[in-house]
Every structure is written in structure tokens, then in C-alpha cells.
Amino acid sequence: MPIDIERARRDTPAASQILHFNNAGAALMPAPVLGAQLRHLRLEAETGGYEAAAAADERIEAIYDSIARLLNADRAEIALVENATVAWDMAFHSVGFAPGDRILVAEAEYASNHIACLQVARRSGAVIDVVPSDAAGELDVEALERMIDSRVKLIAITHVPTNGGLVNPAEAIGRIARAHGILYLLDACQSVGQLPIDVAAIGCDMLSATGRKYLRGPRGTGVLYVRRAILDRLEPPFLDLQAVTWVAPDRYEMRPDARRFENWERNVAAQLGLGSAVDYALGWGLADIAARVQTLAADLRRRLAEIPSVSVRDRGHRLCGIVTFTVEGKSPQDVVAALHRLHINCHASGPSSPLLVAPARRLPALVRASVHYYNTEDEAARFAAAVAVLA
Ligand SMILES: Cc1ncc(COP(=O)(O)O)c(C=O)c1O
């Protein structure tokens, strides 16, 4: 069913004040998400933090069901953490690497993920191998297949890179990982909330996501999915009294579920906001959200491409809601600042995968305009007109 844009905008009061094309940075929260947090903060202030959490217990538990539904997972496979980086790191550092183990990564990797790989490689003697991209900039699935051998311990791929509209072929990668029995960690930080994500169809073992981007949840919230069958093959890098039960002076027992990747202290109001954001997204339907986002992004790309000194930079066979471009003779920071003065939000992204891609193939620094379903064609036209004035 097409998205009811008027209702979506009524639920997003700020949309009438600002033109927000920074949804891949942090999307505008809809009213129910804000309300869920404010109600809990008020309860904390009025009754005490522990007491408020006890009163919200059922709603806190329901967050796991909502996220499981969103990802087609089981609630026992979901952990709530502080952000996508923590989620990814908890999974990654749980794998355990020995000298000579290979970690296969994509060219368009998120910097923090690659930094963690470098640290682990230095400490353990594991080797990082970068899977080349195809001509369109997506991970080259055939090259990945050719790189597989018995030493590959982990395939760690970013679904939608930070600064580009492309969607990496997560399912095709999953088929290879499954066929060879290799662990597969998917960074879905920028795809969850704008695309339907089905962990069973993708075939990933672990998946990380954030609340604040396309899910429209609060900042400081993150999600980790870990397939139940591999839970016991992973050793979380640190354990606290949430992750384990201390059963004897010299022994603890790990929780049976993915909450072994969590820690005890948490921002309950923010997590309730996250749960509300997931329910809100499910209420629209992820397929309908994806269709709307992709149509709007295509409309924006077309409008920007018509401006003579603007180059649209998105590559990939399959594109999403992230639109990247450069304006001849202007730095992305200057473009973003000028638009911001007009109450138009977008983002300046640094050069892509600066150290993994040969200089000739590197994308420059870019302006990133990321649209969501509550944005409109009229906003796309206004955005392009404002860029045309600067160009
Ligand atoms: C692809 C990708 N992965 C991970 C992250 C990190 O997310 P968080 O800031 O929630 O840790 C980002 C943030 O921009 C991202 O773009």
C-alpha cells in the first residue's frame, strides 16, 4: 500500500519546519518514538530509575519481539546495545582469530569496522583480504567466490556503505558463506529501516544495526542479531553480570541467548524509543517504505543530474535512499553549510574507503542527501533548486 504521506508528516512535526535529507545521519523521530521516551523519562524522574524499569518490564521485553519481527529472527537472537559500532565489535571480537586466519572484507567498508580488523590482525596474526568491487562499485560476488579457501574465518561486509547509494548483494554473499560454512557478519547499519531485512533469506550469522538512522529511533541505540545455532561458537570479548550468571567462586554460566552480548546498565527510555520506532516502521511496512524511498531518491538523482555543474556520484546496480553528488568548484562542506542556512539538512561525507581503493577509483568527498518516506517530491524539487542556485 502506498505510504500515506500526509499522516507520516503529521507524525513528524519538524518536517514542516525543515527539509531533512539527513536520514542516513539521524532521521527525524516520529511523535510516538519521542512520546515513548518522554513518558519513560518522566516516570524515572517521578518514581526512580529502577522502579520505572520494573514498571516498564513488559514493554522492554516487547522490544526484542519487535526487532525479531523486523529481521525475521527469534527474540533469543537479539541483543540491545549502545550503537551499531558496539554491536558489530561485540560480534567481531567474539569470533576469535588465529595466525593465518583470513577475514574477507569489502572495499566500501565502514572505517571503524576496518580499524577493528587491523587491530585484530596485528594482535592475532589473522590476515585481512579485501574483496574487489565490480565495475558498478558493488562487491564482486564472483571474486569473493574465487577468494574462498579453508583459511577464511569470517566474511564481514557492509550492506549499504556510509557514503553511497549502492546496496551490496547481501543474499548472494550469504549463499557463498553458507555453502562453505564460513561465518558471515553483515553491517546493516544503513539498510535496516529503509529496506526489508530478512536474516534467514540473507543467510548471515550476525548483523548489526543502529536506531537513529533509517529506523527513525533515538541516538545511542544499537541492535545485534546473532543466529542461535552459532551462539556457543562465539566468546563475547567481555562479560558482565547481565551476560552471565556467577554460579560458583570460580565459575560463571553464560546466558543461553544473545543477551550475553549486552551489558546491564542501559538507557531504558532510549531503548523504549527504539522499540517504538521498530513498531512504527513495521506499521508502515518495510516493502512500502523501500518502494517510496527508492522512488524519491531516483527523483532527486534525476533532478540533480539536470544541473550542469552537479555530478551525481551514486554507483551500484541496486540503489537506495542515499543520494550523493558533488558541485563543481564547491567543497561538500560549503554546499552543506549554504543549504543549512536555508533550513535544509544534508551531510558532507569524506572520500570513500580512502585507504582500500586505488586512488584512480576513489570517490571524492561528497554531499550526501538521504531521503526517507516522509519526504516529498516537492522537497526534492526545492532541494535541487537550492543546489542549482549554489552551482
Ligand atoms: C555503514 C555503517 N556502519 C556502522 C556505522 C556506525 O553506526 P553507529 O554510529 O550507530 O555506531 C555507520 C555510521 O555512520 C555506518 O554508516
The ligand as an SDF file (V2000), in Angstrom:
LIG
                    3D

 16 16  0  0  0  0  0  0  0  0999 V2000
   27.9300    1.5360    7.3610 C   0  0  0  0  0  0  0  0  0  0  0  0
   27.9840    1.9980    8.7820 C   0  0  0  0  0  0  0  0  0  0  0  0
   28.2630    1.1140    9.7550 N   0  0  0  0  0  0  0  0  0  0  0  0
   28.3120    1.4790   11.0480 C   0  0  0  0  0  0  0  0  0  0  0  0
   28.0870    2.7670   11.4340 C   0  0  0  0  0  0  0  0  0  0  0  0
   28.1900    3.1150   12.8900 C   0  0  0  0  0  0  0  0  0  0  0  0
   26.9610    3.2900   13.4740 O   0  0  0  0  0  0  0  0  0  0  0  0
   26.8610    3.8560   14.9700 P   0  0  0  0  0  0  0  0  0  0  0  0
   27.2590    5.2980   14.8540 O   0  0  0  0  0  0  0  0  0  0  0  0
   25.4600    3.6310   15.4030 O   0  0  0  0  0  0  0  0  0  0  0  0
   27.8480    3.1120   15.7750 O   0  0  0  0  0  0  0  0  0  0  0  0
   27.7900    3.7370   10.4630 C   0  0  0  0  0  0  0  0  0  0  0  0
   27.5400    5.1340   10.8650 C   0  0  0  0  0  0  0  0  0  0  0  0
   27.5560    6.0490   10.0880 O   0  0  0  0  0  0  0  0  0  0  0  0
   27.7310    3.3360    9.1000 C   0  0  0  0  0  0  0  0  0  0  0  0
   27.4720    4.2160    8.1330 O   0  0  0  0  0  0  0  0  0  0  0  0
  1  2  1  0
  2  3  1  0
  2 15  2  0
  3  4  2  0
  4  5  1  0
  5  6  1  0
  5 12  2  0
  6  7  1  0
  7  8  1  0
  8  9  2  0
  8 10  1  0
  8 11  1  0
 12 13  1  0
 12 15  1  0
 13 14  2  0
 15 16  1  0
M  END
$$$$
